[in-house]
C-alpha cells in the first residue's frame, strides 16, 4: 500500500476516538514532515512511497535530519505520532513489525510547574485588570479570562471552546462543563463570584454588540469586533494584562496563559488538595502529572524536615 493511503486509513481508524481538530492537525504535521524527509532521502515523490519503504534505517535517517532543525519536544511528539501510525500499520497487516523501536528518541522531560511568581501576584493581576488598565481595556472580559485560568484551571483551547451554555446548574451550585484535551469532559464547580463575573461579561457583550445574538451554543469569549476570540488574540490579551499590571517579570518564561493554570494547581496543592482531586479538576490523563504539583510545593518535604528532632535543640 502507498504510504499516503496508509496515513489516510490511520486517520479514518481514529475517527471513533473523536480527536480534537488541534490534535488531528498536529498528527498530520508530524506525519507530513517526516514523510517529506523520507521522500527526499529516497529521491522519489511522497506519493510514490510505499509502507514497505518504512525501514528502520530510513526512519533513523529522517528523524536525524528532523532533529537537527527542531526542539526536543517536537522530536518527541513526532516520534510518538509515528509510533502510533506504525503500530496501526502492524495491526492492519501492512508491516510485519514496528521499526520505531530502532529509532532513538529524546527522554521525556519531567513536568516542572510554572506558576506565577510572588504570593500576591494573582490578586494584583486581577485588581489591575478589573480597574480597566491597559491600552484597550475590556475589564469584564479580561477579568473573566484571567479567572478561568486562576480559579478554574482551564487551558487556552478549553477557554476558546466555552459556549454561553457551558455554565450549568442551579444558582449557587453551578459548574463549568469543559470539553478538554483528548476529548475528556469534566465539570468544574464555580463559586458565586465566578457566576457574577460571567453575568457581568455577558451584560457587557449586549452593551458593546447590541445586534449580536448570543445563542446558548455560541462561543462565549469574544474579541473587540464581537467575533469568537482566536488563539493568538487570547494569548496577546493575557500578555497585555501582565504588562498593564506591571507583572510581566513574574511570569515564567514560555508560560504566559498556562502560568495561570499552573498557579491554580499549585495553590490547590498548597492548600491540601490530593493528586486525584487535582487530576479531576485539571483534566489530566495521568495521576503522575497531578502529583508533580504536590511535589513542587515542597509540603511533604517541609513536613519531613520539620520532624527532624535536632530542631528541638534550636528552640528557645
DOVEX-479035 format. One record per residue (C-alpha): residue number from 1; x, y, z. Coordinates in steps of 0.001 Angstrom, whole numbers. Each point is the difference from the previous one (the first is absolute). Layout:
residues N
+-----+---------+---------+---------+
: seq :      px :      py :      pz :
+-----+---------+---------+---------+
: NUM :       X :       Y :       Z :
...
+-----+---------+---------+---------+
This chain:
residues 316
+-----+---------+---------+---------+
: seq :      px :      py :      pz :
+-----+---------+---------+---------+
:   1 :       0 :       0 :       0 :
:   2 :    1139 :    3538 :    -714 :
:   3 :    1191 :    1878 :    3093 :
:   4 :   -2433 :    2913 :    -423 :
:   5 :   -2918 :   -2448 :    -362 :
:   6 :    1039 :   -1706 :    3221 :
:   7 :      83 :    3358 :    1775 :
:   8 :   -3516 :     775 :   -1166 :
:   9 :   -1113 :   -3424 :    1261 :
:  10 :    1668 :     789 :    3324 :
:  11 :   -2062 :    3181 :     427 :
:  12 :   -3170 :   -1815 :   -1065 :
:  13 :     657 :   -2627 :    2676 :
:  14 :     402 :    2750 :    2628 :
:  15 :   -3354 :    1652 :    -742 :
:  16 :   -1853 :   -1840 :    2803 :
:  17 :    2519 :    1465 :    2462 :
:  18 :   -1432 :    3483 :    -733 :
:  19 :    3405 :    1690 :      -4 :
:  20 :    -120 :    3788 :     175 :
:  21 :     748 :    1910 :   -3218 :
:  22 :    3186 :    1282 :    1655 :
:  23 :    1188 :   -3552 :     732 :
:  24 :    -789 :   -1210 :   -3510 :
:  25 :    1809 :    2970 :   -1541 :
:  26 :    3072 :    -689 :    2156 :
:  27 :      19 :   -3668 :   -1068 :
:  28 :    -258 :     984 :   -3656 :
:  29 :    2923 :    2432 :     331 :
:  30 :    2172 :   -2635 :    1656 :
:  31 :    -780 :   -2606 :   -2639 :
:  32 :     455 :    2446 :   -2875 :
:  33 :    3302 :    1349 :    1331 :
:  34 :    1683 :   -3393 :     283 :
:  35 :   -1591 :   -1241 :   -3236 :
:  36 :    1562 :    2922 :   -1859 :
:  37 :    3421 :    -898 :    1385 :
:  38 :    -487 :   -3661 :    -929 :
:  39 :    -876 :    1045 :   -3544 :
:  40 :    3079 :    2241 :    -237 :
:  41 :    2256 :   -2807 :    1176 :
:  42 :   -1586 :   -2486 :   -2431 :
:  43 :     112 :    2446 :   -2937 :
:  44 :   -3701 :    -609 :    -733 :
:  45 :   -3199 :    1994 :     465 :
:  46 :   -1865 :    -652 :    3231 :
:  47 :   -2985 :   -1450 :   -1857 :
:  48 :    2234 :   -2736 :   -1435 :
:  49 :    1248 :   -1246 :    3361 :
:  50 :   -1334 :   -3328 :    1259 :
:  51 :    -513 :   -1153 :    3580 :
:  52 :    2717 :   -2580 :    -750 :
:  53 :    2459 :    2908 :    -356 :
:  54 :    -317 :     716 :    3737 :
:  55 :    3107 :   -1833 :    1080 :
:  56 :    1842 :     672 :    3240 :
:  57 :    2940 :    1453 :   -1930 :
:  58 :   -2204 :    2372 :   -2021 :
:  59 :   -1858 :    1196 :    3093 :
:  60 :    3220 :     490 :    1971 :
:  61 :    1364 :    2177 :   -2793 :
:  62 :   -3212 :    2044 :    -274 :
:  63 :    -278 :     561 :    3750 :
:  64 :    3654 :     964 :     163 :
:  65 :    -528 :    2758 :   -2562 :
:  66 :   -3257 :    1026 :    1711 :
:  67 :    1740 :     258 :    3383 :
:  68 :    2634 :    2378 :   -1392 :
:  69 :   -2601 :    2688 :    -588 :
:  70 :   -2529 :    -598 :    2771 :
:  71 :    -214 :     225 :    3784 :
:  72 :     119 :   -3097 :    2174 :
:  73 :   -3736 :     256 :     734 :
:  74 :    -817 :      55 :   -3733 :
:  75 :    2163 :   -3048 :    -671 :
:  76 :   -1625 :   -1854 :    2874 :
:  77 :   -3493 :     852 :   -1252 :
:  78 :     858 :   -1074 :   -3575 :
:  79 :    1498 :   -3266 :    1293 :
:  80 :   -3201 :    -717 :    1924 :
:  81 :   -2177 :     759 :   -3040 :
:  82 :    2005 :   -2309 :   -2254 :
:  83 :      44 :   -2701 :    2644 :
:  84 :   -3799 :      86 :     101 :
:  85 :    -248 :      14 :   -3789 :
:  86 :    2362 :   -2945 :    -411 :
:  87 :   -1747 :   -1924 :    2779 :
:  88 :   -3159 :     441 :   -2079 :
:  89 :    1846 :   -1276 :   -3096 :
:  90 :    1056 :   -3128 :    1893 :
:  91 :   -3508 :    -624 :    1334 :
:  92 :   -1414 :     369 :   -3541 :
:  93 :    2533 :   -2429 :   -1421 :
:  94 :    1829 :    2627 :   -2036 :
:  95 :    3300 :    -592 :    1832 :
:  96 :    1431 :   -3018 :    1765 :
:  97 :    1362 :    2086 :    2858 :
:  98 :     289 :    3559 :    1289 :
:  99 :    3450 :    1410 :    -898 :
: 100 :    -272 :    2961 :    2400 :
: 101 :    1666 :   -2056 :    2710 :
: 102 :    3233 :     468 :   -1945 :
: 103 :    -415 :    3795 :    -207 :
: 104 :    1482 :    1957 :    2897 :
: 105 :   -2218 :    2507 :    1751 :
: 106 :     659 :    2747 :    2560 :
: 107 :    -724 :    -748 :    3620 :
: 108 :   -3296 :    1412 :    1222 :
: 109 :     818 :    3087 :    2056 :
: 110 :   -1583 :      24 :    3459 :
: 111 :   -2921 :    2380 :     456 :
: 112 :    1100 :    3062 :    1923 :
: 113 :   -2997 :    2133 :     989 :
: 114 :     381 :    3663 :    -955 :
: 115 :   -2347 :    2004 :    2223 :
: 116 :     123 :    3768 :     221 :
: 117 :    2770 :    1182 :    2306 :
: 118 :    -961 :    1965 :    3102 :
: 119 :   -2622 :    -898 :    2574 :
: 120 :   -2182 :    3032 :    -766 :
: 121 :     383 :     -54 :   -3789 :
: 122 :   -3429 :   -1495 :    -890 :
: 123 :   -1799 :    2537 :    2184 :
: 124 :    2009 :    2935 :   -1354 :
: 125 :    -627 :   -1160 :   -3569 :
: 126 :   -3763 :    -281 :     483 :
: 127 :    -232 :    3346 :    1794 :
: 128 :    1951 :    1778 :   -2738 :
: 129 :   -2052 :   -1467 :   -2840 :
: 130 :   -3243 :     574 :    1870 :
: 131 :     920 :    3680 :     270 :
: 132 :     103 :     209 :   -3801 :
: 133 :    3725 :     547 :    -464 :
: 134 :    1518 :    -657 :   -3404 :
: 135 :     -57 :    1300 :   -3562 :
: 136 :   -3436 :   -1374 :   -1006 :
: 137 :   -1564 :   -1110 :    3271 :
: 138 :   -3122 :   -2104 :     172 :
: 139 :       2 :    -691 :    3739 :
: 140 :   -2980 :   -2374 :      48 :
: 141 :    1485 :   -2276 :   -2670 :
: 142 :    3626 :     270 :    1100 :
: 143 :    -781 :    -854 :    3626 :
: 144 :   -2055 :   -2975 :   -1192 :
: 145 :    2891 :   -1332 :   -2090 :
: 146 :    2430 :     297 :    2913 :
: 147 :   -2491 :   -1569 :    2408 :
: 148 :    -556 :   -2962 :   -2328 :
: 149 :    3702 :    -728 :     345 :
: 150 :     542 :     943 :    3643 :
: 151 :   -3081 :   -1512 :    1665 :
: 152 :   -1105 :   -2600 :   -2575 :
: 153 :    3343 :   -1122 :   -1433 :
: 154 :   -1061 :      30 :   -3659 :
: 155 :    2364 :    -423 :   -2935 :
: 156 :      16 :    2487 :   -2888 :
: 157 :   -1939 :   -2340 :   -2314 :
: 158 :   -2538 :    -708 :    2756 :
: 159 :    -607 :    3705 :     561 :
: 160 :    -579 :     546 :   -3715 :
: 161 :   -2341 :   -3004 :    -165 :
: 162 :   -2333 :    1324 :    2718 :
: 163 :   -3536 :     821 :   -1112 :
: 164 :   -2666 :    2129 :    1603 :
: 165 :   -1625 :   -3118 :    1464 :
: 166 :    3242 :   -1447 :    1416 :
: 167 :   -1052 :    1330 :    3417 :
: 168 :   -2581 :   -2472 :    1271 :
: 169 :   -1896 :    -734 :    3216 :
: 170 :   -2060 :    1857 :    2556 :
: 171 :    1025 :    3417 :    1392 :
: 172 :    2607 :    -487 :    2696 :
: 173 :     760 :   -3539 :   -1221 :
: 174 :    1132 :     665 :   -3532 :
: 175 :    2757 :   -1765 :   -1907 :
: 176 :    1966 :     593 :   -3158 :
: 177 :    -305 :   -2845 :   -2485 :
: 178 :    3329 :    -393 :   -1790 :
: 179 :     818 :   -1991 :   -3112 :
: 180 :    3675 :    -500 :     725 :
: 181 :    3166 :   -1384 :   -1503 :
: 182 :    -386 :   -3452 :   -1488 :
: 183 :   -3796 :     545 :    -127 :
: 184 :    -149 :    -579 :    3770 :
: 185 :   -3028 :    1800 :    1412 :
: 186 :      80 :    1330 :    3527 :
: 187 :   -2138 :    2181 :    2239 :
: 188 :    1554 :    2704 :    2197 :
: 189 :   -1934 :    1468 :    2953 :
: 190 :      -5 :    3799 :      41 :
: 191 :    -831 :    2391 :    2797 :
: 192 :   -2550 :    2773 :    -147 :
: 193 :    2780 :    2496 :    -771 :
: 194 :     690 :   -1748 :   -3294 :
: 195 :   -3702 :     -30 :    -832 :
: 196 :     -60 :    3791 :     489 :
: 197 :    3094 :     452 :   -2180 :
: 198 :   -1622 :   -1941 :   -2852 :
: 199 :   -3267 :    1913 :     413 :
: 200 :    1861 :    3335 :     -92 :
: 201 :    1905 :   -1086 :   -3106 :
: 202 :   -3189 :   -1035 :   -1847 :
: 203 :   -1613 :    3320 :     945 :
: 204 :    3039 :    1835 :   -1428 :
: 205 :    -344 :   -2008 :   -3241 :
: 206 :   -3623 :    1052 :    -356 :
: 207 :    1029 :    3622 :     529 :
: 208 :    2986 :    -101 :   -2385 :
: 209 :   -1677 :   -2071 :   -2719 :
: 210 :   -3757 :     711 :     106 :
: 211 :    -582 :   -1872 :   -3260 :
: 212 :    1963 :   -3092 :    1040 :
: 213 :   -2209 :   -2992 :     809 :
: 214 :    1735 :   -2070 :    2643 :
: 215 :   -1795 :   -3307 :    -396 :
: 216 :     618 :   -2585 :    2689 :
: 217 :    2262 :   -1983 :   -2315 :
: 218 :    1976 :    3086 :   -1085 :
: 219 :    3672 :     424 :     980 :
: 220 :     233 :    1830 :    3320 :
: 221 :    3220 :    2043 :    -363 :
: 222 :      71 :    2806 :   -2567 :
: 223 :    2564 :    2380 :   -1443 :
: 224 :    -481 :    3764 :    -352 :
: 225 :   -1861 :    -502 :   -3279 :
: 226 :   -2481 :   -2410 :    1583 :
: 227 :    1489 :   -3047 :   -1730 :
: 228 :     966 :   -3198 :    1861 :
: 229 :    3439 :     620 :    1459 :
: 230 :    2868 :   -1779 :   -1742 :
: 231 :    3021 :   -1725 :    1476 :
: 232 :    2433 :    2820 :    -784 :
: 233 :   -2387 :    2692 :    1227 :
: 234 :    -557 :   -1841 :    3286 :
: 235 :    3732 :    -384 :     556 :
: 236 :     567 :    3679 :    -766 :
: 237 :   -2819 :     979 :    2359 :
: 238 :    1626 :   -1796 :    2938 :
: 239 :    3440 :    1445 :    -783 :
: 240 :   -1552 :    3467 :    -134 :
: 241 :   -1571 :    -537 :    3413 :
: 242 :    3387 :    -904 :    1487 :
: 243 :    1594 :    3093 :   -1549 :
: 244 :   -2789 :    2347 :    1096 :
: 245 :     330 :   -1285 :    3569 :
: 246 :    3800 :     328 :     -97 :
: 247 :     362 :   -3686 :     824 :
: 248 :    1622 :   -1383 :   -3161 :
: 249 :    3186 :    -747 :    1958 :
: 250 :   -1971 :   -2435 :    2167 :
: 251 :   -1023 :   -2213 :   -2931 :
: 252 :    2237 :   -3067 :    -566 :
: 253 :    1587 :     -99 :   -3444 :
: 254 :   -2254 :   -1642 :   -2556 :
: 255 :   -2958 :    -385 :    2361 :
: 256 :   -2276 :    3044 :    -519 :
: 257 :   -3634 :   -1218 :     105 :
: 258 :    1086 :   -3455 :    1181 :
: 259 :    1587 :    1681 :    3041 :
: 260 :   -3544 :     781 :    1181 :
: 261 :    -923 :   -3698 :    -169 :
: 262 :    3200 :    -973 :    1808 :
: 263 :    -735 :    2599 :    2694 :
: 264 :   -3461 :   -1491 :     470 :
: 265 :    1431 :   -3511 :     414 :
: 266 :    2860 :    1092 :    2248 :
: 267 :   -2318 :    1861 :    2354 :
: 268 :   -2265 :   -3034 :     149 :
: 269 :    2983 :   -2129 :    1019 :
: 270 :    1191 :    2552 :    2560 :
: 271 :   -3455 :      44 :    1577 :
: 272 :     -95 :   -3798 :     377 :
: 273 :   -1709 :   -1318 :   -3139 :
: 274 :     877 :   -3590 :    -878 :
: 275 :    1529 :   -1081 :   -3289 :
: 276 :   -3281 :   -1667 :   -1020 :
: 277 :   -1950 :    3220 :     672 :
: 278 :    2489 :    2031 :   -2046 :
: 279 :    -171 :   -2611 :   -2763 :
: 280 :   -3798 :     276 :    -186 :
: 281 :     -38 :    3805 :      33 :
: 282 :    2769 :     463 :   -2573 :
: 283 :   -1038 :   -2842 :   -2308 :
: 284 :    3339 :   -1804 :     140 :
: 285 :     260 :   -3426 :   -1613 :
: 286 :    2585 :   -1155 :    2529 :
: 287 :      32 :     168 :    3787 :
: 288 :    3782 :     385 :    -163 :
: 289 :    -398 :    3343 :   -1762 :
: 290 :   -2209 :    1298 :    2809 :
: 291 :    2399 :   -1342 :    2629 :
: 292 :    2682 :    2316 :   -1381 :
: 293 :   -1882 :    3023 :    1341 :
: 294 :     -54 :   -1441 :    3492 :
: 295 :    3697 :    -807 :    -144 :
: 296 :     784 :    3464 :   -1359 :
: 297 :   -1579 :    1691 :    3027 :
: 298 :    2478 :   -1735 :    2264 :
: 299 :   -2712 :    -546 :    2634 :
: 300 :     926 :   -3609 :     665 :
: 301 :    3729 :     766 :     -18 :
: 302 :    -525 :    2873 :    2413 :
: 303 :   -1944 :   -2284 :    2349 :
: 304 :    2781 :   -2585 :    -176 :
: 305 :    2670 :    2576 :     832 :
: 306 :   -2104 :    1404 :    2845 :
: 307 :    -129 :   -3453 :    1576 :
: 308 :    3796 :      22 :     450 :
: 309 :     378 :    -144 :    3808 :
: 310 :    3246 :    2031 :    -139 :
: 311 :   -2191 :    3056 :    -545 :
: 312 :   -1035 :    -265 :    3651 :
: 313 :    3512 :    1068 :     988 :
: 314 :    -487 :    3242 :   -1921 :
: 315 :   -3272 :     937 :    1702 :
: 316 :     181 :    2718 :    2695 :
+-----+---------+---------+---------+
